[in-house]
Amino acid sequence: METEKIERIPVSEKIFHILHSKIISGELKPRDRLPSQDKLAEQYQVSRNTIREAINKLMVMGLLSSKQGIGTV
């Protein structure tokens, strides 16, 4: 019997996929503002650092941008 390797996925990667799918599906539209990192962390019950990692990955992809005084859009 061959054993299956179970891949561990970091929590920040799971949050990335959730936010990415909301952007791609149109649930989050261009120029929509994301809730604060504190609110997202509370909503998904993760740390702000985890949220920050997921958001940074989306920013590198060009799907999100951060604007001083406005937030992440």
C-alpha positions as semicolon CSV with decimal commas, in nm:
position;residue;x (nm);y (nm);z (nm)
1;M;0,000;0,000;0,000
2;E;0,145;0,335;-0,106
3;T;0,127;0,613;0,149
4;E;0,002;0,956;0,045
5;K;0,201;1,258;0,140
6;I;-0,018;1,520;0,303
7;E;0,086;1,869;0,205
8;R;0,079;2,132;0,476
9;I;-0,043;2,469;0,356
10;P;0,049;2,779;0,557
11;V;-0,249;2,971;0,693
12;S;-0,135;3,283;0,505
13;E;-0,160;3,082;0,182
14;K;-0,518;2,985;0,267
15;I;-0,607;3,351;0,333
16;F;-0,434;3,445;0,006
17;H;-0,653;3,195;-0,182
18;I;-0,970;3,324;-0,015
19;L;-0,894;3,688;-0,103
20;H;-0,767;3,596;-0,450
21;S;-1,089;3,407;-0,532
22;K;-1,298;3,704;-0,410
23;I;-1,105;3,933;-0,644
24;I;-1,119;3,697;-0,943
25;S;-1,490;3,619;-0,895
26;G;-1,577;3,989;-0,883
27;E;-1,698;3,978;-0,524
28;L;-1,425;4,237;-0,460
29;K;-1,436;4,491;-0,740
30;P;-1,168;4,735;-0,858
31;R;-1,128;5,023;-0,612
32;D;-1,318;4,837;-0,336
33;R;-1,147;4,894;-0,004
34;L;-1,056;4,593;0,206
35;P;-1,146;4,592;0,573
36;S;-0,858;4,682;0,804
37;Q;-0,600;4,416;0,879
38;D;-0,735;4,402;1,235
39;K;-1,088;4,330;1,108
40;L;-0,968;4,069;0,859
41;A;-0,759;3,902;1,129
42;E;-1,063;3,891;1,357
43;Q;-1,290;3,767;1,076
44;Y;-1,060;3,479;0,981
45;Q;-0,932;3,426;1,337
46;V;-0,566;3,461;1,240
47;S;-0,287;3,703;1,329
48;R;-0,236;4,039;1,156
49;N;0,098;3,906;1,034
50;T;-0,082;3,625;0,851
51;I;-0,315;3,878;0,686
52;R;-0,019;4,101;0,598
53;E;0,161;3,811;0,426
54;A;-0,145;3,727;0,215
55;I;-0,205;4,094;0,124
56;N;0,162;4,145;0,033
57;K;0,148;3,850;-0,207
58;L;-0,162;3,999;-0,374
59;M;0,012;4,337;-0,396
60;V;0,315;4,181;-0,566
61;M;0,076;4,027;-0,820
62;G;-0,073;4,371;-0,881
63;L;-0,419;4,273;-0,757
64;L;-0,414;4,504;-0,455
65;S;-0,250;4,834;-0,374
66;S;-0,204;5,023;-0,051
67;K;-0,276;5,394;-0,035
68;Q;-0,180;5,608;0,265
69;G;-0,489;5,735;0,444
70;I;-0,721;5,519;0,232
71;G;-0,617;5,162;0,304
72;T;-0,579;4,860;0,082
73;V;-0,777;4,868;-0,242
